[in-house]
Amino acid sequence: MQRALEGPRRAGNTPVGGELKVGNTHGVKQAKATESKIYVDGQEVKFVAYNIGGYNYFKLRDIAKVLNFGVLWDGGNNAIKVDTSQTYKE
């Protein structure tokens, strides 16, 4: 069985709750390059991604670039802002 993540570009997001919940795991974890395949609009997209503790992690800016949404740094609040009403900017 081949494992992959597939979805359309610019699909809406519906919060379900718990998205920002902080986990209770601590300590050092092993990270390894993931072999998961990602498809957007039926085309395979290559990302630098890592599997840590059974979960795949991707760079937010890489995903934003492919899916075309805004990612901003708010230095005053030390926060990352995702704005799906904006397009991606380098």
C-alpha positions as CSV (number, residue, x, y, z in Angstrom):
1,M,0.0,0.0,0.0
2,Q,1.4,3.4,-0.9
3,R,0.9,6.2,1.5
4,A,0.3,9.7,0.2
5,L,-1.4,13.0,1.0
6,E,-3.5,14.5,-1.8
7,G,-5.6,17.6,-2.0
8,P,-6.7,20.5,-4.2
9,R,-5.0,23.9,-4.3
10,R,-6.7,26.7,-2.3
11,A,-9.2,24.4,-0.6
12,G,-11.0,26.0,2.4
13,N,-10.0,25.2,6.0
14,T,-12.6,24.3,8.6
15,P,-11.3,24.4,12.2
16,V,-12.3,21.3,14.2
17,G,-10.8,22.2,17.5
18,G,-7.5,21.3,19.1
19,E,-5.3,22.5,16.3
20,L,-3.1,24.5,18.6
21,K,-3.1,22.1,21.5
22,V,0.3,21.7,23.1
23,G,1.4,18.1,23.5
24,N,2.7,16.6,26.7
25,T,5.7,14.9,25.2
26,H,9.2,16.1,26.2
27,G,12.8,15.1,25.4
28,V,15.0,14.6,22.4
29,K,13.4,12.9,19.4
30,Q,14.9,11.4,16.3
31,A,14.1,13.1,13.0
32,K,14.5,11.4,9.7
33,A,13.7,12.4,6.1
34,T,10.1,11.4,5.3
35,E,9.3,9.3,2.2
36,S,5.7,10.4,2.1
37,K,4.4,11.5,-1.2
38,I,2.5,14.8,-1.5
39,Y,0.1,15.5,-4.4
40,V,-1.5,18.9,-5.2
41,D,-4.0,19.0,-8.0
42,G,-2.9,15.5,-9.0
43,Q,0.8,16.4,-9.4
44,E,3.5,15.2,-7.0
45,V,5.2,18.0,-5.1
46,K,8.6,17.5,-3.5
47,F,9.2,19.0,0.0
48,V,12.0,18.8,2.4
49,A,10.1,17.1,5.2
50,Y,10.9,15.1,8.3
51,N,9.2,12.3,10.3
52,I,9.4,12.8,14.0
53,G,7.7,10.4,16.3
54,G,5.5,9.1,13.5
55,Y,4.3,12.5,12.4
56,N,5.5,14.3,9.2
57,Y,6.6,17.9,9.5
58,F,6.9,20.4,6.6
59,K,8.2,23.9,6.3
60,L,5.2,26.2,6.4
61,R,6.6,28.5,3.7
62,D,7.1,25.5,1.4
63,I,3.4,24.6,1.8
64,A,2.3,28.2,1.5
65,K,4.2,28.6,-1.8
66,V,2.6,25.6,-3.4
67,L,-0.9,26.2,-2.0
68,N,-0.6,30.0,-2.5
69,F,-1.4,31.5,0.8
70,G,0.2,34.3,2.9
71,V,2.7,33.7,5.7
72,L,3.8,36.6,7.7
73,W,6.1,37.2,10.7
74,D,4.8,39.4,13.4
75,G,7.9,40.4,15.3
76,G,6.0,42.5,17.8
77,N,4.0,39.6,19.0
78,N,6.7,37.0,18.2
79,A,4.1,35.1,16.1
80,I,3.6,33.6,12.7
81,K,0.4,34.6,10.9
82,V,-1.2,32.6,8.2
83,D,-3.6,34.6,5.9
84,T,-5.5,32.5,3.4
85,S,-6.9,35.7,1.9
86,Q,-3.4,36.7,0.8
87,T,-1.2,35.2,-1.9
88,Y,2.2,33.8,-1.2
89,K,5.1,36.3,-1.4
90,E,8.8,35.5,-1.2
